[in-house]
Amino acid sequence: MINTYYIKVTGEKGKYKLGVTATAPASVKVSKAGTKKVSITWKKVSNAAGYEVYRAQSKNGKYKKVTTIKKASTVKYTDKKDLKKGKTYYYKVRAYKKVNGKKCYTAFTSAKSVKVK
């Protein structure tokens, strides 16, 4: 899914709109990374400033942000916060870019699930 963001650029001849497009991270994978740990990986989004990883206990449940990754080159996260053995968790990732000091987000990836050991 592609989102288009607009920012105003003021110059000598007036105001212009500059479109900035960004796609959601691709190829998201979640897997067990040991006892009470989950590994999440995805493909890098060009021009992203960073990523946010969200988790829920059901596919259509309320997703809560578990981390913000501030380096665009980092495309992996290991979740070990408050995970319970035998439970299934669902993860989504989105990229962001800062435009005029504000974060502009891509769409979320589709939900991926994993059962914790």
OpenMM code with the backbone's topology and positions (N, CA, C; nanometers):
from openmm import Vec3, app, unit

residues = "MET ILE ASN THR TYR TYR ILE LYS VAL THR GLY GLU LYS GLY LYS TYR LYS LEU GLY VAL THR ALA THR ALA PRO ALA SER VAL LYS VAL SER LYS ALA GLY THR LYS LYS VAL SER ILE THR TRP LYS LYS VAL SER ASN ALA ALA GLY TYR GLU VAL TYR ARG ALA GLN SER LYS ASN GLY LYS TYR LYS LYS VAL THR THR ILE LYS LYS ALA SER THR VAL LYS TYR THR ASP LYS LYS ASP LEU LYS LYS GLY LYS THR TYR TYR TYR LYS VAL ARG ALA TYR LYS LYS VAL ASN GLY LYS LYS CYS TYR THR ALA PHE THR SER ALA LYS SER VAL LYS VAL LYS".split()
positions = [
    Vec3(0.0840, -0.1165, 0.0000),
    Vec3(0.0000, 0.0000, 0.0000),
    Vec3(0.0889, 0.1232, 0.0000),
    Vec3(0.0579, 0.2221, -0.0827),
    Vec3(0.1376, 0.3434, -0.0933),
    Vec3(0.0602, 0.4599, -0.0331),
    Vec3(0.1243, 0.5345, 0.0537),
    Vec3(0.0684, 0.6569, 0.1097),
    Vec3(0.1393, 0.7742, 0.0455),
    Vec3(0.0686, 0.8818, 0.0180),
    Vec3(0.1291, 1.0026, -0.0348),
    Vec3(0.1162, 1.1118, 0.0691),
    Vec3(0.2252, 1.1788, 0.0984),
    Vec3(0.2278, 1.2857, 0.1954),
    Vec3(0.2617, 1.4145, 0.1233),
    Vec3(0.2075, 1.5248, 0.1679),
    Vec3(0.2349, 1.6533, 0.1068),
    Vec3(0.2923, 1.7485, 0.2094),
    Vec3(0.3920, 1.8228, 0.1663),
    Vec3(0.4481, 1.9269, 0.2505),
    Vec3(0.4479, 2.0552, 0.1698),
    Vec3(0.4395, 2.1686, 0.2367),
    Vec3(0.4434, 2.2971, 0.1688),
    Vec3(0.5867, 2.3465, 0.1636),
    Vec3(0.6269, 2.3919, 0.0464),
    Vec3(0.7583, 2.4503, 0.0287),
    Vec3(0.7357, 2.5948, -0.0118),
    Vec3(0.7857, 2.6880, 0.0665),
    Vec3(0.7674, 2.8295, 0.0366),
    Vec3(0.8944, 2.8823, -0.0275),
    Vec3(0.8777, 2.9466, -0.1396),
    Vec3(0.9916, 3.0028, -0.2104),
    Vec3(0.9590, 3.1427, -0.2577),
    Vec3(1.0449, 3.1979, -0.3385),
    Vec3(1.0257, 3.3336, -0.3871),
    Vec3(0.9011, 3.3464, -0.4736),
    Vec3(0.8619, 3.2426, -0.5430),
    Vec3(0.7495, 3.2504, -0.6354),
    Vec3(0.6205, 3.1955, -0.5773),
    Vec3(0.6157, 3.1631, -0.4477),
    Vec3(0.4917, 3.1166, -0.3881),
    Vec3(0.5057, 2.9818, -0.3218),
    Vec3(0.3920, 2.9178, -0.3026),
    Vec3(0.3885, 2.7887, -0.2331),
    Vec3(0.3716, 2.6756, -0.3332),
    Vec3(0.4376, 2.5633, -0.3049),
    Vec3(0.4307, 2.4459, -0.3911),
    Vec3(0.4029, 2.3239, -0.3063),
    Vec3(0.3437, 2.2239, -0.3649),
    Vec3(0.3248, 2.0966, -0.2953),
    Vec3(0.4250, 1.9970, -0.3511),
    Vec3(0.4884, 1.9268, -0.2618),
    Vec3(0.5869, 1.8267, -0.2990),
    Vec3(0.5379, 1.6928, -0.2478),
    Vec3(0.5083, 1.5993, -0.3348),
    Vec3(0.4589, 1.4678, -0.2932),
    Vec3(0.5721, 1.3788, -0.2464),
    Vec3(0.5531, 1.3139, -0.1346),
    Vec3(0.6494, 1.2191, -0.0808),
    Vec3(0.5761, 1.0868, -0.0650),
    Vec3(0.6202, 0.9830, -0.1332),
    Vec3(0.5511, 0.8552, -0.1226),
    Vec3(0.6337, 0.7571, -0.0411),
    Vec3(0.5630, 0.6663, 0.0254),
    Vec3(0.6302, 0.5643, 0.1052),
    Vec3(0.5428, 0.4394, 0.1083),
    Vec3(0.6047, 0.3243, 0.0973),
    Vec3(0.5310, 0.1990, 0.1037),
    Vec3(0.5567, 0.1315, 0.2375),
    Vec3(0.4624, 0.0506, 0.2801),
    Vec3(0.4780, -0.0239, 0.4048),
    Vec3(0.5936, -0.1227, 0.3904),
    Vec3(0.6591, -0.1559, 0.5006),
    Vec3(0.7668, -0.2553, 0.4942),
    Vec3(0.7165, -0.3878, 0.4342),
    Vec3(0.8006, -0.4527, 0.3568),
    Vec3(0.7630, -0.5778, 0.2904),
    Vec3(0.8311, -0.6964, 0.3571),
    Vec3(0.7803, -0.8133, 0.3259),
    Vec3(0.8392, -0.9403, 0.3698),
    Vec3(0.8591, -0.9487, 0.5206),
    Vec3(0.7567, -0.9150, 0.5956),
    Vec3(0.7659, -0.9247, 0.7415),
    Vec3(0.7600, -1.0719, 0.7810),
    Vec3(0.8515, -1.1111, 0.8683),
    Vec3(0.8552, -1.2484, 0.9188),
    Vec3(0.8686, -1.2443, 1.0696),
    Vec3(0.7927, -1.3289, 1.1363),
    Vec3(0.8070, -1.3440, 1.2816),
    Vec3(0.8393, -1.4893, 1.3109),
    Vec3(0.9263, -1.5104, 1.4068),
    Vec3(0.9651, -1.6469, 1.4415),
    Vec3(1.0072, -1.6526, 1.5877),
    Vec3(1.0081, -1.7738, 1.6406),
    Vec3(1.0535, -1.7946, 1.7787),
    Vec3(1.2031, -1.7719, 1.7837),
    Vec3(1.2471, -1.7029, 1.8870),
    Vec3(1.3900, -1.6734, 1.9005),
    Vec3(1.4440, -1.7269, 2.0320),
    Vec3(1.3795, -1.8291, 2.0838),
    Vec3(1.4210, -1.8842, 2.2127),
    Vec3(1.3049, -1.8768, 2.3096),
    Vec3(1.3317, -1.9082, 2.4352),
    Vec3(1.2285, -1.9074, 2.5376),
    Vec3(1.1793, -1.7651, 2.5610),
    Vec3(1.0495, -1.7461, 2.5436),
    Vec3(0.9837, -1.6164, 2.5639),
    Vec3(1.0455, -1.5039, 2.4832),
    Vec3(1.0868, -1.5341, 2.3597),
    Vec3(1.1430, -1.4338, 2.2688),
    Vec3(1.0854, -1.4538, 2.1291),
    Vec3(1.0616, -1.3428, 2.0607),
    Vec3(1.0111, -1.3459, 1.9235),
    Vec3(1.0985, -1.2546, 1.8389),
    Vec3(1.1390, -1.3022, 1.7223),
    Vec3(1.2196, -1.2240, 1.6292),
    Vec3(1.1302, -1.1750, 1.5157),
    Vec3(1.1375, -1.0447, 1.4847),
    Vec3(1.0604, -0.9848, 1.3757),
    Vec3(1.1601, -0.9241, 1.2778),
    Vec3(1.1476, -0.9568, 1.1501),
    Vec3(1.2339, -0.8997, 1.0465),
    Vec3(1.1475, -0.8486, 0.9315),
    Vec3(1.2012, -0.7538, 0.8552),
    Vec3(1.1302, -0.6971, 0.7401),
    Vec3(1.2330, -0.6386, 0.6447),
    Vec3(1.1865, -0.6005, 0.5255),
    Vec3(1.2753, -0.5387, 0.4273),
    Vec3(1.2784, -0.3881, 0.4489),
    Vec3(1.3936, -0.3296, 0.4221),
    Vec3(1.4147, -0.1869, 0.4392),
    Vec3(1.3240, -0.1068, 0.3463),
    Vec3(1.2715, 0.0047, 0.3965),
    Vec3(1.1918, 0.0977, 0.3168),
    Vec3(1.2826, 0.2137, 0.2786),
    Vec3(1.2934, 0.2414, 0.1479),
    Vec3(1.3801, 0.3510, 0.1061),
    Vec3(1.3239, 0.4830, 0.1569),
    Vec3(1.4111, 0.5709, 0.1978),
    Vec3(1.3788, 0.7042, 0.2503),
    Vec3(1.3095, 0.7026, 0.3858),
    Vec3(1.3016, 0.5898, 0.4516),
    Vec3(1.2420, 0.5855, 0.5861),
    Vec3(1.3440, 0.6369, 0.6868),
    Vec3(1.2941, 0.6951, 0.7948),
    Vec3(1.3819, 0.7401, 0.9034),
    Vec3(1.3903, 0.6340, 1.0122),
    Vec3(1.2864, 0.5487, 1.0196),
    Vec3(1.2834, 0.4441, 1.1208),
    Vec3(1.1558, 0.3628, 1.1104),
    Vec3(1.1317, 0.2796, 1.2114),
    Vec3(1.0179, 0.1868, 1.2104),
    Vec3(0.9540, 0.1788, 1.3489),
    Vec3(0.8284, 0.1377, 1.3504),
    Vec3(0.7586, 0.1100, 1.4754),
    Vec3(0.7025, -0.0310, 1.4675),
    Vec3(0.7176, -0.1056, 1.5763),
    Vec3(0.6687, -0.2436, 1.5842),
    Vec3(0.5541, -0.2467, 1.6857),
    Vec3(0.4431, -0.3087, 1.6461),
    Vec3(0.3242, -0.3181, 1.7306),
    Vec3(0.2904, -0.4642, 1.7549),
    Vec3(0.2264, -0.4924, 1.8706),
    Vec3(0.1907, -0.6296, 1.9088),
    Vec3(0.0495, -0.6321, 1.9657),
    Vec3(-0.0215, -0.7440, 1.9398),
    Vec3(-0.1544, -0.7671, 1.9977),
    Vec3(-0.1655, -0.9140, 2.0339),
    Vec3(-0.2691, -0.9469, 2.1141),
    Vec3(-0.2901, -1.0864, 2.1527),
    Vec3(-0.3957, -1.1548, 2.0675),
    Vec3(-0.4563, -1.0805, 1.9746),
    Vec3(-0.5464, -1.1407, 1.8760),
    Vec3(-0.5313, -1.0627, 1.7460),
    Vec3(-0.5605, -1.1259, 1.6349),
    Vec3(-0.5381, -1.0645, 1.5040),
    Vec3(-0.6097, -0.9306, 1.4896),
    Vec3(-0.7320, -0.9230, 1.5380),
    Vec3(-0.8094, -0.7998, 1.5260),
    Vec3(-0.8166, -0.7241, 1.6586),
    Vec3(-0.7294, -0.7585, 1.7509),
    Vec3(-0.7277, -0.6939, 1.8822),
    Vec3(-0.6615, -0.5574, 1.8783),
    Vec3(-0.6459, -0.4987, 1.9940),
    Vec3(-0.5826, -0.3680, 2.0057),
    Vec3(-0.4309, -0.3845, 2.0024),
    Vec3(-0.3678, -0.3221, 1.9028),
    Vec3(-0.2224, -0.3292, 1.8885),
    Vec3(-0.1573, -0.2193, 1.9715),
    Vec3(-0.0511, -0.2565, 2.0403),
    Vec3(0.0212, -0.1637, 2.1258),
    Vec3(0.1651, -0.1552, 2.0758),
    Vec3(0.2185, -0.0344, 2.0703),
    Vec3(0.3557, -0.0169, 2.0231),
    Vec3(0.4522, -0.0770, 2.1243),
    Vec3(0.5428, -0.1640, 2.0760),
    Vec3(0.6419, -0.2248, 2.1652),
    Vec3(0.7788, -0.1597, 2.1504),
    Vec3(0.8058, -0.0978, 2.0349),
    Vec3(0.9337, -0.0290, 2.0179),
    Vec3(0.9299, 0.0662, 1.8994),
    Vec3(1.0169, 0.1645, 1.9064),
    Vec3(1.0444, 0.2534, 1.7931),
    Vec3(1.1906, 0.2340, 1.7583),
    Vec3(1.2173, 0.2030, 1.6334),
    Vec3(1.3541, 0.1837, 1.5859),
    Vec3(1.3917, 0.3094, 1.5091),
    Vec3(1.4943, 0.3784, 1.5549),
    Vec3(1.5284, 0.5099, 1.5005),
    Vec3(1.6326, 0.5079, 1.3894),
    Vec3(1.6762, 0.3887, 1.3502),
    Vec3(1.7730, 0.3770, 1.2409),
    Vec3(1.7069, 0.3057, 1.1236),
    Vec3(1.7067, 0.3684, 1.0091),
    Vec3(1.6432, 0.3110, 0.8903),
    Vec3(1.7107, 0.1814, 0.8461),
    Vec3(1.8371, 0.1647, 0.8802),
    Vec3(1.9099, 0.0452, 0.8391),
    Vec3(1.8805, -0.0763, 0.9267),
    Vec3(1.8179, -0.0547, 1.0426),
    Vec3(1.7840, -0.1654, 1.1324),
    Vec3(1.6508, -0.2250, 1.0904),
    Vec3(1.6525, -0.3508, 1.0485),
    Vec3(1.5311, -0.4165, 0.9990),
    Vec3(1.5025, -0.5462, 1.0756),
    Vec3(1.5380, -0.5462, 1.2035),
    Vec3(1.5149, -0.6628, 1.2878),
    Vec3(1.4923, -0.6169, 1.4304),
    Vec3(1.4024, -0.6867, 1.4996),
    Vec3(1.3772, -0.6574, 1.6404),
    Vec3(1.3464, -0.7883, 1.7118),
    Vec3(1.3989, -0.8055, 1.8322),
    Vec3(1.3689, -0.9215, 1.9143),
    Vec3(1.2833, -0.8747, 2.0310),
    Vec3(1.1607, -0.9256, 2.0369),
    Vec3(1.0667, -0.8894, 2.1432),
    Vec3(1.0784, -0.9903, 2.2563),
    Vec3(1.1028, -0.9401, 2.3758),
    Vec3(1.1098, -1.0270, 2.4937),
    Vec3(1.0403, -0.9607, 2.6120),
    Vec3(0.9556, -0.8604, 2.5829),
    Vec3(0.8865, -0.7857, 2.6872),
    Vec3(0.7510, -0.8486, 2.7185),
    Vec3(0.7340, -0.8953, 2.8388),
    Vec3(0.6048, -0.9438, 2.8888),
    Vec3(0.5413, -1.0545, 2.8037),
    Vec3(0.6210, -1.1392, 2.7431),
    Vec3(0.5657, -1.2502, 2.6641),
    Vec3(0.5399, -1.3691, 2.7552),
    Vec3(0.4289, -1.4383, 2.7297),
    Vec3(0.3912, -1.5537, 2.8116),
    Vec3(0.4015, -1.6815, 2.7300),
    Vec3(0.4574, -1.7819, 2.7924),
    Vec3(0.4765, -1.9121, 2.7296),
    Vec3(0.3418, -1.9708, 2.6861),
    Vec3(0.3380, -2.0225, 2.5637),
    Vec3(0.2175, -2.0869, 2.5110),
    Vec3(0.1172, -1.9921, 2.4476),
    Vec3(0.1391, -1.8612, 2.4570),
    Vec3(0.0469, -1.7622, 2.3995),
    Vec3(0.0852, -1.7317, 2.2552),
    Vec3(-0.0141, -1.6946, 2.1745),
    Vec3(0.0096, -1.6509, 2.0375),
    Vec3(0.0025, -1.4986, 2.0338),
    Vec3(0.0992, -1.4373, 1.9675),
    Vec3(0.1052, -1.2914, 1.9539),
    Vec3(0.1042, -1.2540, 1.8061),
    Vec3(0.0515, -1.1371, 1.7793),
    Vec3(0.0400, -1.0848, 1.6421),
    Vec3(0.1196, -0.9554, 1.6336),
    Vec3(0.1925, -0.9397, 1.5237),
    Vec3(0.2801, -0.8238, 1.5058),
    Vec3(0.2508, -0.7521, 1.3748),
    Vec3(0.2652, -0.6196, 1.3790),
    Vec3(0.2579, -0.5340, 1.2612),
    Vec3(0.3741, -0.4354, 1.2691),
    Vec3(0.4205, -0.3921, 1.1520),
    Vec3(0.5306, -0.2964, 1.1445),
    Vec3(0.4890, -0.1831, 1.0510),
    Vec3(0.5350, -0.0618, 1.0810),
    Vec3(0.5172, 0.0493, 0.9882),
    Vec3(0.6430, 0.1345, 0.9899),
    Vec3(0.6698, 0.1989, 0.8776),
    Vec3(0.7854, 0.2872, 0.8661),
    Vec3(0.7397, 0.4309, 0.8875),
    Vec3(0.8341, 0.5163, 0.9207),
    Vec3(0.8025, 0.6588, 0.9300),
    Vec3(0.9161, 0.7416, 0.8728),
    Vec3(0.8801, 0.8631, 0.8366),
    Vec3(0.9758, 0.9606, 0.7876),
    Vec3(0.9381, 1.0936, 0.8509),
    Vec3(1.0354, 1.1716, 0.8880),
    Vec3(1.0072, 1.3029, 0.9460),
    Vec3(1.0008, 1.4068, 0.8348),
    Vec3(0.8901, 1.4808, 0.8331),
    Vec3(0.8707, 1.5888, 0.7373),
    Vec3(0.8317, 1.7121, 0.8172),
    Vec3(0.9115, 1.8161, 0.8070),
    Vec3(0.8904, 1.9397, 0.8834),
    Vec3(0.8770, 1.9125, 1.0332),
    Vec3(0.9565, 1.8192, 1.0844),
    Vec3(0.9564, 1.7894, 1.2272),
    Vec3(0.8457, 1.6974, 1.2743),
    Vec3(0.7568, 1.6556, 1.1841),
    Vec3(0.6475, 1.5658, 1.2215),
    Vec3(0.6672, 1.4307, 1.1542),
    Vec3(0.6254, 1.3257, 1.2248),
    Vec3(0.6365, 1.1906, 1.1683),
    Vec3(0.5219, 1.1647, 1.0714),
    Vec3(0.5560, 1.1157, 0.9529),
    Vec3(0.4580, 1.0700, 0.8544),
    Vec3(0.4757, 0.9196, 0.8433),
    Vec3(0.3665, 0.8443, 0.8546),
    Vec3(0.3727, 0.6983, 0.8620),
    Vec3(0.3257, 0.6327, 0.7334),
    Vec3(0.3807, 0.5145, 0.7081),
    Vec3(0.3279, 0.4296, 0.6024),
    Vec3(0.2089, 0.3536, 0.6599),
    Vec3(0.1443, 0.2767, 0.5768),
    Vec3(0.0406, 0.1861, 0.6255),
    Vec3(0.1087, 0.0763, 0.7073),
    Vec3(0.0306, 0.0081, 0.7891),
    Vec3(0.0827, -0.1066, 0.8624),
    Vec3(0.0975, -0.2254, 0.7682),
    Vec3(0.1888, -0.3138, 0.8015),
    Vec3(0.1976, -0.4409, 0.7305),
    Vec3(0.0785, -0.5261, 0.7741),
    Vec3(0.0548, -0.6342, 0.7054),
    Vec3(-0.0487, -0.7268, 0.7518),
    Vec3(0.0020, -0.7952, 0.8785),
    Vec3(-0.0900, -0.8425, 0.9597),
    Vec3(-0.0544, -0.9040, 1.0874),
    Vec3(0.0119, -1.0396, 1.0660),
    Vec3(0.1175, -1.0650, 1.1406),
    Vec3(0.1882, -1.1937, 1.1390),
    Vec3(0.1845, -1.2492, 1.2808),
    Vec3(0.1624, -1.3803, 1.2904),
    Vec3(0.1488, -1.4410, 1.4226),
    Vec3(0.2598, -1.5408, 1.4540),
    Vec3(0.2812, -1.5606, 1.5841),
    Vec3(0.3779, -1.6597, 1.6304),
    Vec3(0.3357, -1.7043, 1.7707),
    Vec3(0.3550, -1.8324, 1.7987),
    Vec3(0.3260, -1.8866, 1.9311),
    Vec3(0.4568, -1.8972, 2.0077),
    Vec3(0.4582, -1.8412, 2.1285),
    Vec3(0.5795, -1.8347, 2.2108),
    Vec3(0.6026, -1.9681, 2.2802),
    Vec3(0.7314, -2.0120, 2.2849),
    Vec3(0.7690, -2.1353, 2.3539),
    Vec3(0.7722, -2.1120, 2.5029),
] * unit.nanometer
topology = app.Topology()
chain = topology.addChain("A")
for resn in residues:
    res = topology.addResidue(resn, chain)
    for name in ("N", "CA", "C"):
        topology.addAtom(name, app.Element.getBySymbol(name[0]), res)
